[in-house]
Amino acid sequence: MRSFIRLMKACSDPNRVKIIKLLQHKTMCVCELQGALGVAQPTVSKHLKILEEAGVVESIKDGLWVNYYLADGSGSPYVANLIGNLKHWLNDDPEVLELTNKIPFLDRETLCRK
C-alpha cells in the first residue's frame, strides 16, 4: 500500500501532473521544465525528486545535463497504469495544451546558459 500512497501523493500537485504531461512528449532537463512551467529551478527539482521517489520519473546524466523521462512502469503496476491512463487524460485541458505548445520552443542550450 505504501507505493500506492506515495504515487497518489506525487500526483496530487498540479505542477507534478504538468511535468508528467510534458515528459510524455520528450525527455527534458530541469531548465526546459522550468522554462515551460515558469517556476523556480529548486521547485522543479523538488517536484522531480518526489516523482522519482514515486517511480514515475527516471533520470540519466548526459554531460552537463540530467535528462528526465517517464519510467516504463515496470517497477509498479500502479505507476504503469497511471502513466498509461495519463497519456489519454487532460490532453484537451487548456493549461496542458499551453504547455505542450511551448515544447518546440524550449531550447536547453539557451535556457540553461542564462
Buried (B, 14 or more C-beta within 10 A) or exposed (E): EEBBEBBEEBBEBEBBBBBBBBBBEEBBBBBBBBBBBEBEEEEBBBBBEBBBEBBBBBBEEEEEBEBBBBBEBEEBEBBBEBBEEBEEEBEEBEEBEEBBEBBEEBEBEEBBEE
